[in-house]
Amino acid sequence: MQQLTDLVHQAGHVDFRDARGPLGLNQRQAGGKFTREEADELIARLEAETEDAPGDADEQEPPQPSPSAAIDRRQAEQARSLQKVPDEVLAAELQRRGWVVMEP
């Protein structure tokens, strides 16, 4: 698992949840739970991607995140920050924007 975690970090992801969309992980895998076969397959895939990169680190450009990965990451950060907002404040803002809000 440590090798897999290191490879996910080297691929530019914070954790498995962050890598879920770009790497095509399911919900269980995003929580860090893999079968041995799944872990071996993902390790092989990440190592192959690393080997496919150009050889000279000085000449290669830093990897650019795909637009969808950047959007997914931004939306995840926004969702985490919204969890800190009190319900009343969030409801008031939604109402200000024209939404109909009711208590569950």
C-alpha positions in Angstrom: 0.0 0.0 0.0 2.9 2.4 0.7 4.2 1.9 -2.8 0.8 2.6 -4.2 0.4 5.7 -2.1 3.8 7.0 -3.1 3.0 6.5 -6.8 -0.3 8.3 -6.4 1.5 11.2 -4.8 4.1 11.2 -7.6 1.3 11.4 -10.1 0.3 14.7 -8.5 -2.6 13.7 -6.3 -3.1 14.4 -2.6 -4.7 11.1 -1.8 -6.8 8.3 -3.3 -10.0 10.5 -3.1 -8.2 13.2 -5.0 -7.1 10.7 -7.6 -10.6 9.0 -8.0 -11.7 10.8 -11.2 -8.4 11.1 -13.0 -7.4 7.5 -12.2 -10.8 6.0 -12.6 -11.0 4.6 -9.1 -14.3 3.5 -7.6 -15.7 4.7 -4.3 -14.1 1.8 -2.3 -10.7 2.3 -3.9 -10.9 6.1 -3.2 -11.2 5.2 0.4 -7.9 3.3 0.2 -9.3 -0.2 0.0 -7.9 -2.4 -2.9 -7.8 -6.1 -3.6 -4.3 -7.3 -4.2 -5.0 -7.6 -7.9 -6.4 -4.1 -8.1 -3.4 -2.7 -6.3 -0.9 -4.6 -8.5 -2.7 -3.4 -11.6 -2.8 0.3 -10.5 0.9 0.1 -9.5 1.8 -1.3 -12.9 -0.2 1.4 -14.6 1.3 4.2 -12.6 4.8 2.9 -13.1 4.2 2.5 -16.8 3.1 6.2 -17.0 6.2 7.2 -15.1 8.4 5.2 -17.5 6.6 6.7 -20.6 7.5 10.2 -19.5 10.5 11.8 -21.4 13.9 10.8 -20.0 15.6 14.2 -19.2 13.9 15.9 -16.3 15.5 19.2 -17.2 13.9 19.3 -20.6 10.4 18.1 -19.8 7.7 20.5 -18.9 5.9 19.9 -15.5 2.8 17.8 -16.0 -0.3 19.9 -16.4 -3.5 18.7 -14.7 -6.3 18.0 -17.1 -9.1 20.7 -17.1 -11.6 18.2 -15.7 -9.2 17.1 -12.9 -8.7 20.8 -11.9 -12.4 21.3 -11.9 -13.0 18.2 -9.8 -10.3 19.3 -7.3 -11.7 22.8 -7.1 -15.3 21.5 -6.6 -14.0 19.1 -3.8 -12.3 22.0 -2.1 -15.5 24.1 -2.3 -17.6 21.3 -0.9 -15.2 20.9 2.0 -15.3 24.6 2.8 -19.1 24.7 2.5 -19.4 22.1 5.3 -18.0 24.7 7.6 -20.8 27.2 6.8 -23.7 27.2 9.2 -26.9 25.9 7.7 -28.8 29.2 8.3 -26.1 31.2 6.4 -26.1 28.7 3.5 -29.9 28.6 3.3 -30.0 32.5 3.3 -27.4 32.6 0.5 -29.3 30.1 -1.6 -32.6 32.0 -1.1 -30.8 35.2 -2.1 -29.9 33.4 -5.4 -33.5 32.5 -6.0 -33.6 28.9 -4.7 -36.4 27.6 -2.6 -35.0 26.1 0.7 -36.7 24.1 3.3 -35.5 22.3 6.4 -35.1 18.5 6.1 
